[in-house]
Amino acid sequence: MLKFIFFRMLQAIPVLLIVIAVTFILIRQAPGGPFDSEKAVSPYVLEKLNERYHLDDPLYQQFFDYLGNAVTGDFGPSFKYPTRSVSEMIFTGLPITFELAINAMVVALIIGISAGLIAALRPNTAQDYIPMSAAMIGICMPSFLMGPLLVLVFGIWLEWLPVSGWGYSAGDKILPSITLGATYAAYIARLSRGGMLEILSQDFIRTARAKGIPEHIILFKHALRGGLLPVVSFLGPAIAGLLSGSFVVETIFQIPGLGRFYVQAAFNRDYTMIMGTTIFFSVLIILFNLLSDIIAVMLNPRLSYGDKN
C-alpha cells in the first residue's frame, strides 16, 4: 500500500505543475489587471504597484518565483486585500465550505442509496422507473437553477426556511446542502442501483435465498457491501467536487466560504487568490481520489494496489 501511495503521489506532481502553469498563463493573458478599477490610478502609482508585486518582471521569472514560494505553502498576499495572505483567507473560508460539502454528501448518500436500493429490488417496474426518473432530473438540473427554485418554494412561498446566510441556525444549512447534494444524489442512486443489481444476480445470493435466509438479511449483510462498491469509488471525486464546486451554491445563498472567495477573486482579478485556491482545490481532488482508491481495495479483496485496471 505504501508503494501504491508513493507512486500515486509521484504521478500527482506533473499534474499539479500543469495546473499551475496553465492557470498562471491564462489569468495573465486575460484582459485587465488586478489594479484596474472604476477610479483611474495614476501611472506613477500603477508603476509602483507593479514593482511592489513584481508584475513588471518577465512572465517566466514571475512563474518560477511564484512556484518556488508555492512549494513552501506561501501563496503570497491577496491583491484585493493586501493586509491578508491568501493562505489565511483559504483557511478562513475552508471550514464553512467543508461543512457545506459534508452536509451535502450526507444528503446525497441518504437519498441516493435509498433510491438505488428501492429501484434494484424490483427492476423494470414502477418502483424502479420512478426513483431513476427522479435521478435523471437531478442530473439534468444544475445547481444554479435548483437553488433559486428551492428558495422560491420553501423560502418565499412557504416561508419555512431561510434563504441566505450560514451558521445562524440549523435551518440555514438545509437548502444549500440539498442544492449542492442533489446532483450527487442522482449519480449515487444510479451507481447503487447498478451495483446492487449485479450483486443480487450472483450465485451466492441465490444460494442464500434457497437456504431460506430472510430477504432483509441478504440485502444488508450479504449484498450491500459489494453492491455499494461503485459508490465508494465515486466518493473521493464526489467530495472533491463538492468542495471545489460549491462556489455557485455559496454565491446563491450568500455563504462566506472558500468558493465565494474564489468567485470574488475572479471578478477582482486577484491573481494570487485565484492561483492559491486553484492549487488548493487541485490538491484536494488528488487526495480524495487516492483515498477512494484505497477504500475500494479494502472493501474488495479481489483488487490489489498494483492492479493497473
C-alpha positions as CSV (number, residue, x, y, z in Angstrom):
1,M,0.0,0.0,0.0
2,L,2.8,2.4,0.8
3,K,4.4,1.8,-2.6
4,F,1.0,2.4,-4.2
5,I,0.6,5.7,-2.3
6,F,4.1,6.8,-3.2
7,F,3.7,6.2,-6.9
8,R,0.3,7.9,-6.9
9,M,1.9,11.0,-5.3
10,L,4.7,11.0,-7.8
11,Q,2.1,10.9,-10.6
12,A,0.4,13.9,-8.9
13,I,3.4,16.2,-9.2
14,P,3.3,16.7,-13.0
15,V,-0.4,17.1,-12.8
16,L,-0.1,19.9,-10.3
17,L,2.7,21.6,-12.3
18,I,0.5,21.6,-15.4
19,V,-2.5,23.0,-13.5
20,I,-0.3,25.7,-12.0
21,A,1.3,26.6,-15.4
22,V,-2.0,26.7,-17.3
23,T,-3.8,28.7,-14.6
24,F,-0.8,31.2,-14.3
25,I,-0.7,31.8,-18.1
26,L,-4.5,32.1,-18.5
27,I,-5.0,34.7,-15.8
28,R,-2.0,36.7,-17.1
29,Q,-3.5,36.7,-20.6
30,A,-7.0,37.7,-19.5
31,P,-7.9,41.3,-20.3
32,G,-7.4,43.8,-17.5
33,G,-5.2,43.6,-14.4
34,P,-5.5,43.4,-10.6
35,F,-5.3,47.1,-10.1
36,D,-7.9,48.1,-12.8
37,S,-10.9,49.8,-11.2
38,E,-13.6,52.4,-12.0
39,K,-11.4,55.1,-10.4
40,A,-8.3,55.6,-12.6
41,V,-4.9,55.1,-11.0
42,S,-2.1,57.4,-11.9
43,P,0.7,55.9,-14.0
44,Y,3.2,56.5,-11.2
45,V,1.1,54.6,-8.6
46,L,0.4,51.8,-11.1
47,E,4.1,51.5,-11.8
48,K,4.9,51.3,-8.1
49,L,2.2,48.7,-7.5
50,N,3.5,46.6,-10.4
51,E,7.0,46.9,-8.9
52,R,5.8,46.0,-5.4
53,Y,4.2,42.8,-6.6
54,H,6.9,42.1,-9.3
55,L,4.3,42.3,-12.1
56,D,6.9,44.2,-14.2
57,D,9.2,41.2,-14.2
58,P,9.3,38.8,-17.3
59,L,6.5,36.3,-17.2
60,Y,8.8,33.3,-16.9
61,Q,10.5,34.9,-13.9
62,Q,7.2,35.6,-12.2
63,F,6.1,32.0,-12.8
64,F,9.3,30.4,-11.3
65,D,9.3,32.9,-8.4
66,Y,5.7,32.0,-7.6
67,L,6.3,28.3,-8.0
68,G,9.2,28.4,-5.6
69,N,7.1,30.2,-3.0
70,A,4.0,27.9,-3.5
71,V,6.1,24.8,-2.9
72,T,6.7,26.1,0.7
73,G,3.0,26.9,1.1
74,D,3.4,30.6,0.6
75,F,0.8,31.8,-1.9
76,G,1.6,35.5,-1.3
77,P,-0.7,38.4,-0.2
78,S,-4.1,39.0,-1.7
79,F,-4.0,41.8,-4.3
80,K,-7.5,42.8,-3.3
81,Y,-6.9,42.6,0.5
82,P,-3.1,43.3,0.8
83,T,-3.2,43.1,4.6
84,R,-4.3,39.4,4.4
85,S,-2.4,36.5,2.9
86,V,-4.0,34.0,0.5
87,S,-3.3,31.1,2.9
88,E,-5.1,33.0,5.7
89,M,-8.2,33.6,3.5
90,I,-8.2,30.0,2.3
91,F,-8.2,28.6,5.9
92,T,-10.8,31.2,6.9
93,G,-13.3,30.0,4.3
94,L,-12.4,26.3,4.2
95,P,-14.3,25.3,7.4
96,I,-17.6,26.7,6.1
97,T,-17.1,25.1,2.6
98,F,-16.0,21.8,4.2
99,E,-19.1,21.8,6.5
100,L,-21.3,22.5,3.5
101,A,-19.7,19.7,1.5
102,I,-20.1,17.2,4.3
103,N,-23.8,18.1,4.8
104,A,-24.4,17.9,1.0
105,M,-22.6,14.5,0.9
106,V,-24.8,13.2,3.8
107,V,-27.9,14.3,1.8
108,A,-26.6,12.7,-1.3
109,L,-25.8,9.4,0.4
110,I,-29.2,9.1,2.2
111,I,-31.3,10.0,-0.9
112,G,-29.1,8.2,-3.5
113,I,-28.5,4.9,-1.7
114,S,-32.2,4.7,-0.6
115,A,-33.4,5.4,-4.2
116,G,-30.9,2.9,-5.7
117,L,-31.9,0.1,-3.3
118,I,-35.6,0.7,-3.8
119,A,-35.1,0.6,-7.6
120,A,-32.8,-2.5,-7.5
121,L,-35.3,-4.6,-5.5
122,R,-37.9,-4.5,-8.3
123,P,-36.1,-3.8,-11.6
124,N,-38.2,-2.7,-14.7
125,T,-41.2,-1.9,-12.6
126,A,-42.7,1.4,-11.4
127,Q,-40.7,1.0,-8.2
128,D,-37.6,1.2,-10.5
129,Y,-38.7,3.8,-13.0
130,I,-39.9,6.5,-10.6
131,P,-36.7,6.9,-8.5
132,M,-34.5,6.6,-11.6
133,S,-36.5,9.2,-13.4
134,A,-36.1,11.5,-10.4
135,A,-32.4,10.8,-10.5
136,M,-32.2,11.7,-14.2
137,I,-34.0,15.0,-13.4
138,G,-31.4,15.6,-10.6
139,I,-28.6,15.1,-13.0
140,C,-30.0,17.4,-15.7
141,M,-30.9,20.2,-13.3
142,P,-27.9,22.4,-12.5
143,S,-27.5,23.9,-9.0
144,F,-27.9,27.5,-10.3
145,L,-31.4,26.5,-11.3
146,M,-32.3,24.2,-8.4
147,G,-31.1,26.7,-5.8
148,P,-33.4,29.6,-6.8
149,L,-36.3,27.1,-7.2
150,L,-35.9,25.8,-3.7
151,V,-35.6,29.4,-2.4
152,L,-38.8,30.4,-4.2
153,V,-40.8,27.4,-2.9
154,F,-39.5,26.9,0.6
155,G,-38.2,30.3,1.4
156,I,-40.6,32.7,-0.2
157,W,-43.9,30.9,-0.8
158,L,-44.0,28.6,2.2
159,E,-41.6,30.7,4.4
160,W,-40.3,27.5,6.1
161,L,-36.6,28.1,5.7
162,P,-34.1,31.0,5.5
163,V,-32.9,31.9,2.0
164,S,-29.4,33.2,2.8
165,G,-26.6,33.1,5.4
166,W,-24.8,30.4,7.2
167,G,-24.5,29.3,10.9
168,Y,-27.2,31.4,12.4
169,S,-29.5,28.4,12.8
170,A,-29.7,24.8,11.6
171,G,-32.3,25.9,9.0
172,D,-29.7,28.0,7.2
173,K,-27.9,24.8,6.1
174,I,-30.8,22.8,4.7
175,L,-31.4,24.5,1.4
176,P,-27.7,24.9,0.4
177,S,-27.0,21.3,1.4
178,I,-29.9,20.0,-0.7
179,T,-29.0,22.2,-3.6
180,L,-25.3,21.1,-3.6
181,G,-26.0,17.4,-2.9
182,A,-29.0,16.8,-5.3
183,T,-26.8,16.2,-8.4
184,Y,-24.5,13.8,-6.5
185,A,-27.6,12.0,-5.0
186,A,-28.7,11.3,-8.5
187,Y,-25.4,9.8,-9.5
188,I,-25.2,7.7,-6.3
189,A,-28.7,6.4,-7.0
190,R,-27.7,5.2,-10.4
191,L,-24.4,3.7,-9.2
192,S,-26.0,1.9,-6.2
193,R,-28.8,0.5,-8.4
194,G,-26.3,-0.9,-10.9
195,G,-24.1,-2.3,-8.3
196,M,-26.9,-3.9,-6.3
197,L,-28.4,-5.4,-9.5
198,E,-25.1,-7.0,-10.3
199,I,-24.6,-8.5,-6.8
200,L,-28.2,-9.7,-6.4
201,S,-27.8,-11.8,-9.6
202,Q,-24.7,-13.6,-8.2
203,D,-24.8,-17.3,-7.3
204,F,-24.2,-16.8,-3.6
205,I,-27.3,-14.6,-3.3
206,R,-29.4,-17.3,-5.0
207,T,-27.9,-19.8,-2.6
208,A,-28.7,-17.7,0.4
209,R,-32.3,-17.3,-0.8
210,A,-32.5,-21.1,-1.4
211,K,-31.5,-21.6,2.3
212,G,-34.4,-19.5,3.4
213,I,-32.4,-16.6,4.7
214,P,-34.7,-13.5,5.2
215,E,-34.5,-11.0,2.3
216,H,-33.5,-8.1,4.6
217,I,-30.5,-10.1,5.9
218,I,-29.5,-11.0,2.4
219,L,-29.8,-7.4,1.3
220,F,-28.0,-5.7,4.2
221,K,-25.5,-8.4,5.3
222,H,-24.5,-10.1,2.0
223,A,-25.3,-7.8,-0.9
224,L,-24.8,-4.3,0.4
225,R,-21.0,-4.3,0.8
226,G,-20.3,-5.4,-2.7
227,G,-23.3,-3.5,-4.2
228,L,-22.1,-0.2,-2.9
229,L,-18.5,-0.6,-4.1
230,P,-19.1,1.7,-7.1
231,V,-20.5,4.3,-4.7
232,V,-17.3,4.1,-2.6
233,S,-15.2,4.6,-5.7
234,F,-17.2,7.6,-6.5
235,L,-17.0,9.2,-3.1
236,G,-13.4,10.5,-3.5
237,P,-14.1,12.5,-6.7
238,A,-17.5,13.5,-5.3
239,I,-16.2,15.0,-2.1
240,A,-13.5,16.8,-4.0
241,G,-16.2,18.0,-6.5
242,L,-18.4,19.2,-3.7
243,L,-15.5,21.2,-2.2
244,S,-14.4,22.7,-5.5
245,G,-17.8,23.2,-7.0
246,S,-19.6,24.9,-4.1
247,F,-19.0,28.4,-5.4
248,V,-22.3,28.5,-7.2
249,V,-24.3,27.5,-4.1
250,E,-22.2,29.8,-1.9
251,T,-23.0,32.7,-4.2
252,I,-26.7,31.9,-4.4
253,F,-27.1,31.6,-0.6
254,Q,-24.5,34.3,0.3
255,I,-22.4,31.8,2.2
256,P,-18.9,33.2,3.2
257,G,-17.0,30.1,2.2
258,L,-13.9,29.4,0.1
259,G,-15.9,29.1,-3.1
260,R,-17.4,32.6,-2.8
261,F,-13.8,33.9,-2.2
262,Y,-12.9,32.2,-5.5
263,V,-15.6,33.9,-7.4
264,Q,-14.8,37.3,-5.9
265,A,-11.1,36.8,-6.8
266,A,-12.0,36.1,-10.4
267,F,-14.1,39.3,-10.6
268,N,-11.4,41.3,-8.8
269,R,-8.6,39.8,-11.0
270,D,-6.9,38.8,-7.7
271,Y,-4.1,36.8,-9.3
272,T,-2.6,35.3,-6.1
273,M,-6.1,34.4,-4.7
274,I,-7.0,32.6,-7.9
275,M,-3.7,30.7,-8.0
276,G,-3.8,29.8,-4.3
277,T,-7.4,28.4,-4.4
278,T,-6.8,26.6,-7.7
279,I,-3.8,24.8,-6.3
280,F,-5.6,24.0,-3.0
281,F,-8.6,22.6,-4.8
282,S,-6.3,20.5,-7.1
283,V,-4.5,19.0,-4.1
284,L,-7.9,18.1,-2.5
285,I,-9.1,16.4,-5.7
286,I,-5.9,14.3,-5.9
287,L,-6.0,13.3,-2.2
288,F,-9.7,12.3,-2.2
289,N,-9.2,10.3,-5.4
290,L,-6.3,8.5,-3.6
291,L,-8.5,7.8,-0.5
292,S,-11.3,6.4,-2.6
293,D,-8.9,4.0,-4.4
294,I,-7.5,2.8,-1.0
295,I,-11.0,2.2,0.5
296,A,-12.2,0.4,-2.7
297,V,-9.3,-2.0,-2.4
298,M,-10.0,-2.6,1.3
299,L,-13.7,-3.4,0.5
300,N,-12.9,-5.7,-2.5
301,P,-10.1,-8.2,-1.8
302,R,-10.1,-9.2,-5.4
303,L,-8.4,-5.9,-6.3
304,S,-4.8,-5.1,-5.4
305,Y,-2.8,-2.0,-5.1
306,G,-0.7,-3.0,-8.1
307,D,-3.7,-3.6,-10.3
308,K,-3.4,-1.1,-13.2
309,N,-7.1,-1.6,-14.1
